[in-house]
Amino acid sequence: GAVVSQHPSRVICKSGTSVKIECRSLDFQATTMFWYRQFPKQSLMLMATSNEGSKATYEQGVEKDKFLINHASLTLSTLTVTSAHPEDSSFYICSAGDSWGHEQFFGPGTRLTVL
Amino acid sequence: AQSVTQLDSQVPVFEEAPVELRCNYSSSVSVYLFWYVQYPNQGLQLLLKYLSGSTLVKGINGFEAEFNKSQTSFHLRKPSVHISDTAEYFCAVTMDTGRRALTFGSGTRLQVQP
């Protein structure tokens, strides 16, 4: 089956720093990638949709200048949390969809802790 | 817009007993339906999906779900659960056209007790 990786799996940083999370589709070309955020004991909330070669589409309430998304190739999307604060601490999960199916393939997630 | 309701936040059940996790959805267009399982500090694993065809869908680990269009439901069932089935289960929908972003339910914590 399709495999999606995320790196890093866990990151701890100081308040005010920026953190980059990578999402890669390992064995297929992902025309669309999605970024979700999950707070403890809660469901996944869609943050943004990124299409290769174009600007990401952000959900209402998500600050595009704080959560920078780049989808430079068909196998890589990055999420950069700029000037991170403790309230940004969360579990970030990406998923990737191919061009013909309706299924999304999820990465293992990145646990971000901002001190 | 679509929405997903998982009525039960927690479902405790004894090992080898049957279980049903409920999921209802609301949408003005046709949808595709999914059930995912999430173990602690891990990503999501697809259990099963309904795209079209037979309304009874069989998935991995002995799970199955039935799509009921009139009741807008997609309940997940397993005839006999194991301790290892303890996890969080999410029901999700996506429109059959368009950008295909998933809308998730709030999740149901299945707690299998010995």
Interface residues (C-beta under 8 A of the other chain):
Chain A: Q6 T32 F34 Q42 S43 L44 M45 L46 T49 T57 F91 I93 S95 G97 H102 E103 Q104 F106 G107 P108 G109 R111
Chain B: Y32 F34 Y36 N41 Q42 G43 L44 Q45 L46 K49 L51 F90 T94 D96 R99 R100 A101 L102 T103 F104 G105 S106 G107
